[in-house]
Amino acid sequence: MSNVLIAFFNASATFLSMVAGESISRFLPTTISGYAGNCIIILIGIWGLMNTFGFWGSDVEKTPSGEPQEVVQLDYIAQHPEVLDVDGHRCREEERS
């Protein structure tokens, strides 16, 4: 049932975007809308890269309560994979051997 709801909202958002795009295309020349779309895609890519590689200048994020929280470092996880083992399943298997 949840997949049906997701599909419905996805289709609705796509339809509304198409209607909005059709309305905007009446007033905006094709070349300008093409350049605007290209700029938006480039800016989203830059934003994604900056978030991925942490160029915002801080390794600390805030929890919902506003407390600072360390960002998970991938090199630390690679060296200590047990931090991701929340139920201790792997640790229990190692204790048995």
C-alpha positions as CSV (number, residue, x, y, z in Angstrom):
1,M,0.0,0.0,0.0
2,S,2.8,2.4,0.8
3,N,4.3,1.9,-2.7
4,V,0.9,2.9,-4.2
5,L,0.9,6.1,-2.1
6,I,4.5,6.9,-3.1
7,A,3.6,6.3,-6.8
8,F,0.5,8.5,-6.5
9,F,2.4,11.4,-4.9
10,N,5.2,11.0,-7.4
11,A,2.8,11.1,-10.3
12,S,0.9,14.1,-8.8
13,A,4.1,16.1,-8.4
14,T,5.2,15.2,-11.9
15,F,1.9,16.3,-13.3
16,L,1.9,19.6,-11.4
17,S,5.5,20.3,-12.5
18,M,4.5,19.7,-16.1
19,V,1.5,22.1,-15.8
20,A,3.7,24.7,-14.1
21,G,6.3,24.3,-16.9
22,E,3.7,24.7,-19.6
23,S,2.4,27.9,-17.9
24,I,5.9,29.3,-17.5
25,S,6.9,28.5,-21.1
26,R,4.2,30.9,-22.4
27,F,6.1,33.8,-20.8
28,L,9.7,32.7,-20.8
29,P,11.7,32.3,-24.0
30,T,13.1,28.8,-24.6
31,T,16.8,29.9,-24.6
32,I,16.4,31.6,-21.2
33,S,14.6,28.6,-19.7
34,G,17.3,26.3,-21.0
35,Y,20.1,28.4,-19.4
36,A,18.2,28.6,-16.2
37,G,17.7,24.8,-16.1
38,N,21.4,24.3,-16.8
39,C,22.4,26.6,-14.0
40,I,20.0,24.9,-11.6
41,I,21.4,21.5,-12.4
42,I,25.0,22.8,-12.1
43,L,24.3,24.4,-8.7
44,I,22.6,21.3,-7.4
45,G,25.7,19.3,-8.4
46,I,28.1,21.7,-6.7
47,W,25.9,21.7,-3.6
48,G,26.0,17.9,-3.5
49,L,29.7,17.8,-4.0
50,M,30.3,20.3,-1.2
51,N,28.0,18.3,1.2
52,T,29.7,15.1,0.3
53,F,33.3,16.3,0.8
54,G,32.5,18.6,3.8
55,F,33.6,22.0,2.4
56,W,31.3,23.9,4.7
57,G,34.1,24.3,7.2
58,S,32.9,22.1,10.1
59,D,32.9,18.5,11.1
60,V,30.1,19.0,13.6
61,E,26.4,18.8,13.0
62,K,23.6,19.6,15.4
63,T,21.2,17.1,16.7
64,P,17.4,17.9,16.7
65,S,17.8,19.2,20.3
66,G,20.6,21.6,19.1
67,E,23.5,19.7,20.7
68,P,26.7,19.4,18.6
69,Q,27.2,15.9,17.2
70,E,30.3,14.6,15.4
71,V,29.9,13.7,11.8
72,V,30.6,10.1,11.0
73,Q,34.0,9.8,9.4
74,L,34.3,7.0,6.7
75,D,38.0,6.3,7.5
76,Y,37.1,5.7,11.1
77,I,34.3,3.3,10.1
78,A,36.7,1.4,7.8
79,Q,39.1,0.9,10.7
80,H,36.3,0.1,13.3
81,P,33.4,-1.6,11.5
82,E,31.9,-2.7,14.8
83,V,30.5,0.8,15.4
84,L,27.9,0.0,12.8
85,D,27.0,-3.3,14.3
86,V,24.1,-2.0,16.4
87,D,22.7,-5.4,17.5
88,G,26.1,-7.0,18.3
89,H,25.5,-9.9,16.0
90,R,29.0,-10.1,14.6
91,C,30.6,-9.6,18.1
92,R,28.6,-12.5,19.5
93,E,29.7,-14.7,16.6
94,E,33.4,-13.9,17.3
95,E,32.8,-14.7,21.0
96,R,31.6,-18.2,20.1
97,S,34.7,-19.0,18.1
